[in-house]
């Protein structure tokens, strides 16, 4: 059984690296070969990768819905739910503030962008997407039509409606019990669907990586090596340093065991570049591998996937220093403090909005007086950094979930400390012999 789990995680990792290598080779030697581009990169890789992403996204809404209903009904007390929500919210804000502070500090010390070729900057063009006003974001929290929210996959509206619905199941008492029991059974079925998708994951991960690196290539990083290197370094430092220190101090659990058990979710996050698409795998890892109770995990993980933006905050911090250096603008201490404050507030205000990273960055640049067209400079390597950012965000979601669960005594330490707990098992379909006779 242990071997099966190890082979699944290792298999996904091997296929991911293979996709990176194949994609980079195609980019280097076959970028002009029409047959390979049409039938392999934009054909096979594109179709398989898109199918895999669609399969993951297909799981998100039903899984979050049933899981949240189970979670709220499992907590059984609205006051406890409010306490869990407040703890999670404050911890997510804390990690975002720490992330951007770390990013600005490292970037100011290293100084990426100093001596950058200004000709590149002059030819850069970028149109900033419009950010919705904060009042509209607050109004949009409540769905006018829950069915439309489910159809469009608006996570904040889905979370709001599902929590309200689940609280009302609690309020009607015994009559609501069959609904919560039905949700538990449906949640079990959805977790099994996650297991099925996990078994085709290596091929999907390979296709995504191969397509990305066929189009992007590693050579794209070279002109932006200082910016790329600082962002990558701070992302790794935040994930293995800041988050693990919080986990050790506040959660009182082993960071090494946590990282080992979250490896599969991190690989998924890296290859899909989507916290929302990774929710099924994150939930599965947090509940089955780390031993967090469903009542806590089902609430904090989707909440974190929507508002936790540590990775984006790090990118903003480094990008601000980089663009300021490129254009020779001195922001000073007050400018950097403004960036930190803006990043924390924007992570709440723009949660769930498509293209959130660029909207937030444009808002920050506007606030401190940096040219918005400078964003075009970092767009080229942003796709690769986005993959790393998502892995950091998902790690943060799981770390905060673990800390909150520990504070609420909603985690099984026996499961957490068992290296083999919750591994992906083989799928066994029922044999004909075991089916009931007609």
C-alpha positions as CSV (number, residue, x, y, z in Angstrom):
1,X,0.0,0.0,0.0
2,X,2.9,2.3,0.9
3,X,4.5,1.5,-2.4
4,X,1.3,2.3,-4.3
5,X,1.2,5.8,-2.7
6,X,4.9,6.4,-3.3
7,X,4.6,5.3,-6.9
8,X,1.7,7.7,-7.6
9,X,3.4,10.8,-6.2
10,X,6.7,9.8,-7.8
11,X,5.0,9.0,-11.1
12,X,3.4,12.4,-11.2
13,X,6.7,14.0,-10.5
14,X,8.5,12.0,-13.2
15,X,5.9,12.8,-15.8
16,X,6.0,16.5,-14.8
17,X,9.8,16.7,-15.3
18,X,9.5,14.7,-18.5
19,X,6.9,17.2,-19.8
20,X,9.3,20.1,-18.9
21,X,12.2,18.4,-20.8
22,X,10.1,17.4,-23.9
23,X,8.5,20.9,-24.1
24,X,11.9,22.7,-23.7
25,X,13.4,20.5,-26.5
26,X,10.5,21.2,-28.8
27,X,10.9,24.9,-28.1
28,X,14.6,24.8,-28.8
29,X,14.7,22.6,-31.9
30,X,11.3,22.2,-33.4
31,X,9.5,25.6,-32.8
32,X,9.3,26.1,-36.6
33,X,8.3,22.5,-37.5
34,X,4.6,22.9,-38.5
35,X,3.7,19.2,-38.1
36,X,5.0,19.1,-34.4
37,X,3.3,22.5,-33.6
38,X,0.0,21.7,-35.2
39,X,-0.4,18.0,-34.2
40,X,1.6,17.7,-31.0
41,X,1.8,21.0,-29.2
42,X,-1.6,22.5,-30.2
43,X,-3.1,19.1,-30.9
44,X,-2.3,16.3,-28.6
45,X,-0.7,18.2,-25.7
46,X,-3.4,20.9,-25.8
47,X,-6.4,18.5,-25.9
48,X,-5.1,16.2,-23.1
49,X,-4.1,19.1,-20.9
50,X,-7.4,20.9,-21.4
51,X,-9.3,17.6,-20.7
52,X,-7.3,17.2,-17.4
53,X,-8.0,20.8,-16.3
54,X,-11.7,20.4,-17.2
55,X,-11.8,17.1,-15.1
56,X,-10.4,18.9,-12.1
57,X,-12.7,21.9,-12.5
58,X,-15.6,19.5,-12.9
59,X,-15.0,18.3,-9.3
60,X,-14.7,21.7,-7.6
61,X,-18.3,23.0,-7.3
62,X,-20.0,19.7,-6.3
63,X,-17.1,18.8,-3.9
64,X,-17.0,22.3,-2.3
65,X,-20.8,22.3,-1.9
66,X,-21.2,18.8,-0.3
67,X,-18.1,19.2,1.7
68,X,-19.1,22.6,3.1
69,X,-22.6,21.3,4.0
70,X,-20.9,18.4,5.8
71,X,-18.5,20.8,7.5
72,X,-21.0,23.3,8.8
73,X,-23.4,20.5,10.0
74,X,-20.4,18.7,11.5
75,X,-19.4,21.9,13.5
76,X,-23.0,22.0,14.7
77,X,-22.7,25.5,16.2
78,X,-22.8,28.8,14.3
79,X,-20.6,30.5,16.9
80,X,-17.9,27.9,16.4
81,X,-18.2,28.5,12.6
82,X,-17.7,32.2,13.1
83,X,-14.7,31.6,15.3
84,X,-13.1,29.3,12.7
85,X,-13.8,31.7,9.9
86,X,-12.3,34.7,11.9
87,X,-9.1,32.7,12.8
88,X,-8.7,31.6,9.2
89,X,-9.2,35.1,7.8
90,X,-6.8,36.8,10.2
91,X,-4.1,34.1,9.5
92,X,-4.5,34.5,5.7
93,X,-4.1,38.3,6.1
94,X,-1.0,37.7,8.3
95,X,0.7,35.4,5.8
96,X,0.0,37.8,2.9
97,X,1.5,40.7,4.9
98,X,4.6,38.6,5.8
99,X,4.9,37.4,2.2
100,X,5.0,40.9,0.6
101,X,7.3,42.3,3.4
102,X,9.7,39.5,2.7
103,X,9.5,40.0,-1.0
104,X,10.2,43.8,-0.8
105,X,13.1,43.3,1.7
106,X,14.9,40.7,-0.5
107,X,14.2,42.7,-3.7
108,X,15.6,45.9,-2.2
109,X,18.8,44.1,-1.0
110,X,19.3,42.3,-4.4
111,X,18.2,45.2,-6.6
112,X,16.7,43.4,-9.6
113,X,16.3,45.7,-12.7
114,X,19.3,47.9,-12.0
115,X,21.1,48.5,-15.3
116,X,18.2,46.9,-17.3
117,X,18.1,47.6,-21.1
118,X,15.7,50.6,-21.3
119,X,15.0,50.0,-25.0
120,X,13.0,46.9,-23.9
121,X,11.1,49.0,-21.4
122,X,10.3,51.7,-24.1
123,X,8.8,49.2,-26.5
124,X,6.7,47.5,-23.8
125,X,3.0,47.9,-24.1
126,X,0.4,46.9,-21.5
127,X,-3.3,47.8,-21.0
128,X,-4.3,47.4,-17.4
129,X,-7.6,45.5,-16.8
130,X,-10.1,47.6,-14.9
131,X,-10.5,46.8,-11.2
132,X,-14.1,46.6,-9.9
133,X,-14.8,49.1,-7.1
134,X,-14.7,47.7,-3.6
135,X,-18.5,48.4,-3.1
136,X,-19.3,46.2,-6.1
137,X,-17.1,43.4,-4.8
138,X,-19.0,43.5,-1.5
139,X,-22.3,43.5,-3.3
140,X,-21.3,40.6,-5.5
141,X,-20.7,38.4,-2.4
142,X,-24.4,37.7,-2.3
143,X,-25.7,35.9,-5.4
144,X,-28.9,37.3,-7.0
145,X,-29.3,33.8,-8.5
146,X,-27.5,30.9,-6.8
147,X,-28.0,28.7,-9.9
148,X,-26.1,31.2,-12.0
149,X,-23.4,31.4,-9.4
150,X,-23.0,27.6,-9.6
151,X,-23.1,27.6,-13.4
152,X,-20.4,30.3,-13.6
153,X,-18.3,28.8,-10.8
154,X,-18.2,32.0,-8.7
155,X,-16.5,30.6,-5.6
156,X,-17.3,33.4,-3.2
157,X,-21.0,33.4,-4.0
158,X,-21.1,29.6,-3.9
159,X,-19.4,29.6,-0.5
160,X,-21.7,32.3,0.8
161,X,-24.9,30.5,-0.3
162,X,-23.8,27.0,0.8
163,X,-22.8,28.2,4.3
164,X,-26.2,30.0,4.6
165,X,-28.0,26.9,3.3
166,X,-26.1,24.6,5.7
167,X,-26.7,26.9,8.7
168,X,-30.4,26.8,8.0
169,X,-30.2,22.9,7.9
170,X,-28.9,23.1,11.4
171,X,-31.6,25.6,12.4
172,X,-34.5,23.3,11.4
173,X,-33.1,20.6,13.7
174,X,-34.1,17.0,13.3
175,X,-35.9,17.6,10.0
176,X,-32.7,18.7,8.4
177,X,-30.8,15.5,9.4
178,X,-31.6,13.5,6.3
179,X,-30.3,16.3,4.1
180,X,-26.9,16.5,6.0
181,X,-26.7,12.7,5.9
182,X,-27.4,12.7,2.1
183,X,-24.7,15.4,1.7
184,X,-22.2,13.1,3.6
185,X,-22.9,10.2,1.2
186,X,-22.6,12.5,-1.8
187,X,-19.3,13.9,-0.4
188,X,-17.9,10.3,-0.1
189,X,-18.8,9.7,-3.8
190,X,-17.1,12.9,-4.9
191,X,-13.9,12.0,-2.9
192,X,-13.9,8.7,-4.8
193,X,-14.3,10.6,-8.1
194,X,-11.2,12.6,-7.0
195,X,-9.3,9.3,-6.5
196,X,-10.3,8.2,-10.1
197,X,-9.0,11.5,-11.6
198,X,-5.8,11.1,-9.6
199,X,-5.0,8.0,-11.4
200,X,-4.9,9.7,-14.8
201,X,-3.1,12.7,-13.4
202,X,0.4,11.9,-14.5
203,X,-0.6,12.0,-18.2
204,X,-2.5,15.2,-17.7
205,X,0.4,16.8,-15.9
206,X,2.8,15.7,-18.6
207,X,0.6,17.3,-21.4
208,X,0.3,20.6,-19.5
209,X,4.0,20.9,-18.8
210,X,5.0,19.9,-22.3
211,X,2.6,22.5,-23.9
212,X,3.7,25.3,-21.6
213,X,7.4,24.8,-22.1
214,X,7.0,24.2,-25.9
215,X,5.5,27.7,-26.2
216,X,7.4,29.5,-23.4
217,X,10.8,27.8,-23.4
218,X,13.5,28.2,-20.7
219,X,15.3,30.8,-22.9
220,X,12.6,33.3,-22.2
221,X,13.9,33.6,-18.6
222,X,17.5,34.8,-19.5
223,X,16.8,38.5,-20.2
224,X,14.7,38.6,-17.0
225,X,17.0,36.4,-14.9
226,X,17.3,38.9,-12.0
227,X,13.5,39.4,-11.6
228,X,12.7,35.7,-12.2
229,X,15.4,34.6,-9.7
230,X,14.3,36.9,-6.9
231,X,10.6,36.0,-7.2
232,X,11.5,32.3,-7.3
233,X,13.8,32.6,-4.4
234,X,11.3,34.5,-2.2
235,X,8.5,32.0,-3.1
236,X,10.6,29.1,-2.0
237,X,11.8,31.0,1.1
238,X,8.2,31.9,2.1
239,X,6.9,28.3,1.5
240,X,9.8,26.5,3.4
241,X,10.5,29.3,5.9
242,X,7.7,31.6,6.9
243,X,4.8,29.1,6.5
244,X,6.7,26.3,8.2
245,X,7.7,28.5,11.1
246,X,4.0,29.5,11.6
247,X,3.1,25.8,11.3
248,X,5.7,24.8,14.0
249,X,4.9,27.7,16.4
250,X,1.1,28.0,16.1
251,X,0.2,24.5,14.8
252,X,2.8,22.6,16.9
253,X,3.3,20.0,14.2
254,X,6.2,18.7,12.1
255,X,6.8,20.9,9.0
256,X,8.8,18.1,7.3
257,X,5.9,15.6,7.6
258,X,3.5,18.4,6.4
259,X,5.7,19.1,3.3
260,X,6.0,15.4,2.5
261,X,2.3,14.8,2.7
262,X,1.4,18.0,0.6
263,X,3.8,17.1,-2.2
264,X,1.1,15.7,-4.5
265,X,-1.1,18.8,-4.1
266,X,1.9,21.1,-4.7
267,X,2.7,19.3,-8.0
268,X,-1.0,19.6,-9.1
269,X,-1.0,23.3,-8.2
270,X,2.3,23.8,-10.1
271,X,1.1,22.1,-13.2
272,X,-2.4,23.6,-13.3
273,X,-1.6,27.1,-12.2
274,X,-5.0,27.3,-10.5
275,X,-5.8,27.2,-6.8
276,X,-9.5,26.6,-7.5
277,X,-8.8,23.6,-9.8
278,X,-6.5,22.1,-7.2
279,X,-9.2,22.3,-4.4
280,X,-10.2,18.6,-4.8
281,X,-6.6,17.4,-4.4
282,X,-5.9,19.9,-1.6
283,X,-9.0,18.8,0.3
284,X,-8.1,15.2,-0.2
285,X,-4.6,15.7,1.1
286,X,-5.6,17.8,4.1
287,X,-8.4,15.4,5.2
288,X,-6.9,12.0,4.4
289,X,-3.2,12.7,4.6
290,X,-2.9,15.3,7.3
291,X,-5.9,14.1,9.4
292,X,-7.8,17.4,9.5
293,X,-11.5,17.0,10.3
294,X,-13.9,17.6,7.4
295,X,-15.7,20.2,9.3
296,X,-12.7,22.5,9.4
297,X,-11.0,21.5,6.1
298,X,-14.2,21.9,4.0
299,X,-14.6,25.5,5.2
300,X,-11.0,26.8,5.3
301,X,-9.6,25.2,2.1
302,X,-12.1,26.8,-0.4
303,X,-12.0,30.0,1.6
304,X,-8.2,30.1,1.3
305,X,-8.2,29.2,-2.4
306,X,-10.4,32.3,-2.9
307,X,-8.7,34.9,-0.7
308,X,-5.2,33.6,0.1
309,X,-2.7,35.3,-2.3
310,X,0.7,34.9,-0.7
311,X,2.3,34.0,-4.1
312,X,0.7,37.0,-5.9
313,X,1.7,39.3,-3.1
314,X,5.4,38.2,-3.5
315,X,5.2,38.8,-7.2
316,X,3.8,42.3,-6.5
317,X,6.5,43.2,-4.0
318,X,9.4,42.1,-6.3
319,X,7.7,43.5,-9.5
320,X,7.3,46.9,-7.7
321,X,11.0,47.1,-6.8
322,X,12.0,45.8,-10.3
323,X,10.0,48.3,-12.2
324,X,11.0,51.2,-9.9
325,X,14.7,50.2,-10.6
326,X,14.1,49.9,-14.4
327,X,12.6,53.4,-14.6
328,X,14.9,54.9,-11.9
329,X,12.1,55.9,-9.5
330,X,12.8,56.0,-5.8
331,X,9.8,54.9,-3.8
332,X,11.2,55.2,-0.3
333,X,10.0,53.6,2.9
334,X,6.5,55.2,2.6
335,X,6.1,53.9,-0.9
336,X,7.0,50.4,0.1
337,X,4.7,50.5,3.2
338,X,1.9,51.6,0.8
339,X,2.6,48.6,-1.4
340,X,2.4,46.3,1.6
341,X,-0.9,47.8,2.8
342,X,-2.4,47.8,-0.8
343,X,-1.4,44.1,-1.4
344,X,-3.2,43.0,1.8
345,X,-6.3,45.0,1.1
346,X,-6.4,44.1,-2.6
347,X,-6.1,40.4,-1.8
348,X,-9.5,40.7,-0.1
349,X,-11.1,43.2,-2.5
350,X,-10.2,41.4,-5.8
351,X,-10.7,37.8,-4.6
352,X,-12.4,35.7,-7.2
353,X,-11.9,38.2,-10.0
354,X,-10.4,36.7,-13.2
355,X,-6.9,38.0,-14.0
356,X,-6.6,39.0,-10.3
357,X,-2.8,39.2,-10.2
358,X,-2.5,41.8,-13.0
359,X,-5.5,43.8,-11.6
360,X,-3.8,43.9,-8.2
361,X,-0.5,44.9,-9.7
362,X,-2.0,47.7,-11.8
363,X,-3.8,49.0,-8.6
364,X,-0.5,49.0,-6.7
365,X,1.4,50.7,-9.5
366,X,-1.3,53.4,-9.8
367,X,-1.1,54.0,-6.1
368,X,2.7,54.5,-5.9
369,X,3.0,56.3,-9.2
370,X,4.9,53.6,-11.3
371,X,4.2,53.4,-15.0
372,X,1.6,50.7,-15.6
373,X,3.1,49.8,-19.0
374,X,6.0,48.4,-17.1
375,X,3.9,45.3,-16.4
376,X,4.5,44.3,-20.0
377,X,8.1,43.6,-19.1
378,X,7.3,40.9,-16.7
379,X,4.4,39.3,-18.7
380,X,6.8,37.0,-20.6
381,X,8.0,35.0,-17.6
382,X,4.8,35.4,-15.6
383,X,3.3,32.1,-16.8
384,X,6.2,30.1,-15.4
385,X,6.1,32.1,-12.1
386,X,2.4,31.7,-11.9
387,X,2.9,28.0,-11.6
388,X,5.2,28.5,-8.6
389,X,2.9,31.1,-7.1
390,X,0.0,28.6,-7.1
391,X,2.0,25.9,-5.4
392,X,2.9,28.4,-2.6
393,X,-0.8,29.5,-2.3
394,X,-2.0,25.9,-2.0
395,X,0.7,25.2,0.6
396,X,-0.5,28.3,2.5
397,X,-4.1,27.1,2.3
398,X,-3.2,23.7,3.8
399,X,-0.8,25.2,6.5
400,X,-3.5,27.6,7.8
401,X,-6.1,24.8,7.7
402,X,-3.8,22.7,9.8
403,X,-3.1,25.5,12.3
404,X,-6.8,26.3,12.7
405,X,-7.7,22.6,13.1
406,X,-5.0,22.3,15.8
407,X,-6.4,25.3,17.6
408,X,-9.9,23.8,17.4
409,X,-8.7,20.3,18.3
410,X,-10.1,19.1,14.9
411,X,-7.0,17.1,13.7
412,X,-6.0,13.5,14.2
413,X,-2.3,13.6,15.2
414,X,-2.2,9.8,14.7
415,X,-3.1,10.3,11.0
416,X,-0.8,13.3,10.7
417,X,2.2,11.4,12.1
418,X,1.5,8.2,10.0
419,X,3.6,8.5,6.8
420,X,1.4,6.1,5.0
421,X,-2.0,7.5,6.0
422,X,-4.4,8.4,3.2
423,X,-2.4,7.2,0.2
424,X,-4.0,6.8,-3.1
425,X,-5.1,3.2,-3.4
426,X,-5.8,1.1,-6.5
427,X,-9.3,1.3,-7.8
428,X,-11.0,-2.0,-7.7
429,X,-14.2,-2.4,-9.7
430,X,-16.6,-5.1,-8.3
431,X,-16.1,-8.5,-10.0
432,X,-19.1,-10.2,-11.6
433,X,-18.8,-13.0,-9.0
434,X,-19.4,-10.6,-6.2
435,X,-22.5,-9.0,-7.8
436,X,-25.9,-10.1,-6.4
437,X,-27.6,-12.9,-8.3
438,X,-30.6,-12.0,-10.4
